[in-house]
Amino acid sequence: MNLQEFTESVESDAAPEGMDGALSALWWDAKGDWNQAHEHAQDAGNREGDWVHAYLHRKEGDEGNAGYWYSRASQPFFEGSLADEWRHIAGTLLGEGFAT
């Protein structure tokens, strides 16, 4: 799956098959369900999930908590827009690098 297909999948009612926790968290975030996204990010149990977890807390406005999760993910605090960060994380997880 590429970034365009992943983004378009948000319009469907069912999540794409075979997504890992981090991608699933991003998918639920794009659907507008922060709580479900947060649960999937926490359940991922890896650096990718920690990265999405950081993004979600940044989106929530909790920069201190976000900073902790960026550190756990070995990622810098993102300085751009939330939409750019979502695309950056999704593109990276899908193997496409930073997609704007």
N, C-alpha and C positions, 0 to 999 in steps of 0.2 A: 504494500500500500504506500502511496506517496502522499505528500502533504495536501495536495488538492483533493484527492479521494478522501483522506481523513477529514478534512474540513467539510466537505460535502456530506459526509456520513452523519454529521450533527443534525442535518435536516430530517433524518429517518428516526423512527421510534425505537429501533433496536441498535445496540452498540455492535460494531463490527466484531466478527469472530476473531479469537486469538490475541486480543490486545493484552499487554502486560499491565501491571498496576499503574505505572506512571502515565502511559497513554490513556488508559481508562479514566484516570483522574482528570486529565486534560479534556477528554471527551465530555465528562459530566460537567466540568466547569463551563465549557462552551454551551452546554444545554441549559446553563443557568442554575445548576444545582450545586452550590458551594459545599454543602454538607456531604453529599455523596462523593464529590471530588476529593474532599479532605479525607474521607474514610478510605478511599482507594489509594491515595498517596501514602497514608499512614501504613496501610496493609502491604504496600509494595516491598518494604523491608530492604531497600537498596538505595544507592546514591541517586539513581534516576527519580525514585519516589521522593527522596529528600529534596531534590531540586524542585519538583512540582510542589511539594509541601511548602517550600520557601516562597515560591511564586504566589501560592494561595494566601499565605499570611501577609505578603506584601499587598495583595489585592484587598485583603480585609482591612489594611491600614495598620497592622501590627508590625512595624519595622524591626523592633527588637527581636521578636520571635522569628521573623523572616530571616534576619541576620544569622541567628543560630542555625537555621536549616540550610542556608546558603553555605555556611561553614562546614556543616556535616556533609554536604554534597560536593564540597571542594569547588564551588562556583562563586564568582564575584557577585556582589549585589548589583542587580540589573538597573541601569540608569535610564533606559528608554521607557516607552509607554507599556502599559500592561498588554495591549494587543500585540505589540512587537515582541514582547517577552514570550507570550503564548506561542507565537509563530516560531520564534527562535528555539524554544524547548521542543516543540512538536517536530520541527524540521530536523533538529539534531537527533532526536530519538528515532526518527524515521530514516536516518542516514542521509539527509539532504543538506545538512549544515544550516546556516542562518538564512532563513527565507523571510523576506519582507514583502 
